[in-house]
Amino acid sequence: MFFTHLNDFFEMLNHPSVELDEWYLADFIEQNVDVLQSHQAFDILVQFVSYLLQHDYGDFEYEIRTIIAALKRQADTNEIFWTEVQQNQFNHYFQAA
């Protein structure tokens, strides 16, 4: 469900006729991250990098990093959610974009 809403969110951002207010990202986080239990947020974090690498969302680095930060906050854990390889792939993904 989260990733469906994430796809819809990025499609909305890509649509030229959509006018966004300054709360567009806060609204997404409130409706899709803040409602998660901590274990759900952590499970999504674990899947997030692999998911991003399969999609072309390079234009949305700010939004993606902000959503990851919100998921980490909601997961409320210090547990590492990605491997070093995934972290390097994620960083390379945005350097190439």
Secondary structure by P-SEA (a helix, b strand, c coil): caaaaaaaaaaaaaccccccccaaaaaaaaaccccccaaaaaaaaaaaaaaaaaccccccaaaaaaaaaaaaaaaccccccccaaaaaaaaaaaaac
